[in-house]
Amino acid sequence: MRIKLLCSMCTDCKQFESNLNEAIRLAGIDATIERVEDARAIIRHGVVKTPALVIDDRVKIQGRIATVEDITKYFQNVEHYVV
């Protein structure tokens, strides 16, 4: 599982990252987050509004601060991955 946080590191992005870290902790997976801040790289993912969550090269959430619960559902049925 590859996890990317597409962000500009504004206040919303920082909150999203905090929620993402908590969701990873609660899911019990061993993962690291690749933070993508370059505008061109973000656009290549088809994202026009950050923050965005990309898992295995698929955009799952974009343009809003997802809750821990929203994010955690993407980790269900996942064994312990190392990213």
ChimeraX commands (.cxc) that place a marker at each C-alpha (Angstrom):
marker #1 position 0.00,0.00,0.00 radius 0.5
marker #1 position 1.39,3.35,-1.05 radius 0.5
marker #1 position 0.00,6.37,0.78 radius 0.5
marker #1 position 0.44,9.91,-0.47 radius 0.5
marker #1 position -0.81,13.14,1.01 radius 0.5
marker #1 position -1.14,15.81,-1.67 radius 0.5
marker #1 position -1.06,19.13,0.11 radius 0.5
marker #1 position 0.09,22.71,0.28 radius 0.5
marker #1 position 0.67,22.45,4.06 radius 0.5
marker #1 position -1.97,25.03,4.85 radius 0.5
marker #1 position -3.97,24.69,8.07 radius 0.5
marker #1 position -6.45,22.30,6.42 radius 0.5
marker #1 position -3.64,20.11,5.11 radius 0.5
marker #1 position -1.98,19.97,8.52 radius 0.5
marker #1 position -5.26,18.84,10.11 radius 0.5
marker #1 position -5.75,16.25,7.36 radius 0.5
marker #1 position -2.22,14.93,7.95 radius 0.5
marker #1 position -2.91,14.66,11.68 radius 0.5
marker #1 position -6.14,12.74,10.99 radius 0.5
marker #1 position -4.31,10.51,8.51 radius 0.5
marker #1 position -1.60,9.66,11.04 radius 0.5
marker #1 position -4.25,8.82,13.64 radius 0.5
marker #1 position -6.15,6.62,11.16 radius 0.5
marker #1 position -2.94,4.72,10.37 radius 0.5
marker #1 position -2.29,4.27,14.08 radius 0.5
marker #1 position -5.84,3.05,14.76 radius 0.5
marker #1 position -5.75,0.65,11.82 radius 0.5
marker #1 position -2.54,-0.80,13.21 radius 0.5
marker #1 position -0.69,-0.64,9.93 radius 0.5
marker #1 position 2.99,0.17,9.64 radius 0.5
marker #1 position 2.98,2.89,7.02 radius 0.5
marker #1 position 4.72,6.07,6.10 radius 0.5
marker #1 position 3.19,8.94,4.23 radius 0.5
marker #1 position 4.77,10.48,1.16 radius 0.5
marker #1 position 3.92,14.17,1.27 radius 0.5
marker #1 position 3.58,15.73,-2.19 radius 0.5
marker #1 position 3.65,19.52,-2.20 radius 0.5
marker #1 position 4.71,20.23,-5.79 radius 0.5
marker #1 position 1.77,21.74,-7.70 radius 0.5
marker #1 position 2.65,19.96,-10.97 radius 0.5
marker #1 position 2.85,16.59,-9.24 radius 0.5
marker #1 position -0.50,17.23,-7.56 radius 0.5
marker #1 position -2.12,18.13,-10.89 radius 0.5
marker #1 position -0.68,14.97,-12.49 radius 0.5
marker #1 position -2.83,13.03,-10.04 radius 0.5
marker #1 position -5.88,14.89,-11.37 radius 0.5
marker #1 position -6.31,16.80,-8.12 radius 0.5
marker #1 position -7.30,20.45,-8.34 radius 0.5
marker #1 position -8.01,21.09,-4.65 radius 0.5
marker #1 position -5.98,19.93,-1.68 radius 0.5
marker #1 position -5.72,18.20,0.68 radius 0.5
marker #1 position -5.99,14.88,-1.10 radius 0.5
marker #1 position -5.35,11.28,-0.11 radius 0.5
marker #1 position -3.90,8.90,-2.69 radius 0.5
marker #1 position -3.68,5.19,-1.92 radius 0.5
marker #1 position -1.99,2.90,-4.43 radius 0.5
marker #1 position -2.10,5.67,-7.06 radius 0.5
marker #1 position -5.86,6.19,-6.73 radius 0.5
marker #1 position -7.30,9.42,-5.37 radius 0.5
marker #1 position -9.61,8.49,-2.50 radius 0.5
marker #1 position -10.35,11.89,-0.95 radius 0.5
marker #1 position -9.76,15.42,-2.17 radius 0.5
marker #1 position -10.65,18.99,-1.36 radius 0.5
marker #1 position -11.80,18.47,2.23 radius 0.5
marker #1 position -10.54,17.62,5.69 radius 0.5
marker #1 position -11.42,13.96,6.07 radius 0.5
marker #1 position -12.17,12.67,9.53 radius 0.5
marker #1 position -10.21,9.84,11.09 radius 0.5
marker #1 position -13.23,7.60,10.53 radius 0.5
marker #1 position -13.44,8.55,6.83 radius 0.5
marker #1 position -9.80,7.68,6.32 radius 0.5
marker #1 position -9.83,4.50,8.41 radius 0.5
marker #1 position -12.37,2.84,6.13 radius 0.5
marker #1 position -9.73,2.73,3.38 radius 0.5
marker #1 position -7.51,0.60,5.63 radius 0.5
marker #1 position -10.09,-2.07,6.44 radius 0.5
marker #1 position -9.13,-5.60,5.43 radius 0.5
marker #1 position -5.51,-4.52,5.18 radius 0.5
marker #1 position -2.76,-6.65,6.63 radius 0.5
marker #1 position 0.24,-4.92,8.13 radius 0.5
marker #1 position 1.92,-3.19,5.23 radius 0.5
marker #1 position 5.23,-1.44,5.23 radius 0.5
marker #1 position 5.29,1.43,2.77 radius 0.5
marker link #1:1,2 radius 0.2
marker link #1:2,3 radius 0.2
marker link #1:3,4 radius 0.2
marker link #1:4,5 radius 0.2
marker link #1:5,6 radius 0.2
marker link #1:6,7 radius 0.2
marker link #1:7,8 radius 0.2
marker link #1:8,9 radius 0.2
marker link #1:9,10 radius 0.2
marker link #1:10,11 radius 0.2
marker link #1:11,12 radius 0.2
marker link #1:12,13 radius 0.2
marker link #1:13,14 radius 0.2
marker link #1:14,15 radius 0.2
marker link #1:15,16 radius 0.2
marker link #1:16,17 radius 0.2
marker link #1:17,18 radius 0.2
marker link #1:18,19 radius 0.2
marker link #1:19,20 radius 0.2
marker link #1:20,21 radius 0.2
marker link #1:21,22 radius 0.2
marker link #1:22,23 radius 0.2
marker link #1:23,24 radius 0.2
marker link #1:24,25 radius 0.2
marker link #1:25,26 radius 0.2
marker link #1:26,27 radius 0.2
marker link #1:27,28 radius 0.2
marker link #1:28,29 radius 0.2
marker link #1:29,30 radius 0.2
marker link #1:30,31 radius 0.2
marker link #1:31,32 radius 0.2
marker link #1:32,33 radius 0.2
marker link #1:33,34 radius 0.2
marker link #1:34,35 radius 0.2
marker link #1:35,36 radius 0.2
marker link #1:36,37 radius 0.2
marker link #1:37,38 radius 0.2
marker link #1:38,39 radius 0.2
marker link #1:39,40 radius 0.2
marker link #1:40,41 radius 0.2
marker link #1:41,42 radius 0.2
marker link #1:42,43 radius 0.2
marker link #1:43,44 radius 0.2
marker link #1:44,45 radius 0.2
marker link #1:45,46 radius 0.2
marker link #1:46,47 radius 0.2
marker link #1:47,48 radius 0.2
marker link #1:48,49 radius 0.2
marker link #1:49,50 radius 0.2
marker link #1:50,51 radius 0.2
marker link #1:51,52 radius 0.2
marker link #1:52,53 radius 0.2
marker link #1:53,54 radius 0.2
marker link #1:54,55 radius 0.2
marker link #1:55,56 radius 0.2
marker link #1:56,57 radius 0.2
marker link #1:57,58 radius 0.2
marker link #1:58,59 radius 0.2
marker link #1:59,60 radius 0.2
marker link #1:60,61 radius 0.2
marker link #1:61,62 radius 0.2
marker link #1:62,63 radius 0.2
marker link #1:63,64 radius 0.2
marker link #1:64,65 radius 0.2
marker link #1:65,66 radius 0.2
marker link #1:66,67 radius 0.2
marker link #1:67,68 radius 0.2
marker link #1:68,69 radius 0.2
marker link #1:69,70 radius 0.2
marker link #1:70,71 radius 0.2
marker link #1:71,72 radius 0.2
marker link #1:72,73 radius 0.2
marker link #1:73,74 radius 0.2
marker link #1:74,75 radius 0.2
marker link #1:75,76 radius 0.2
marker link #1:76,77 radius 0.2
marker link #1:77,78 radius 0.2
marker link #1:78,79 radius 0.2
marker link #1:79,80 radius 0.2
marker link #1:80,81 radius 0.2
marker link #1:81,82 radius 0.2
marker link #1:82,83 radius 0.2
view
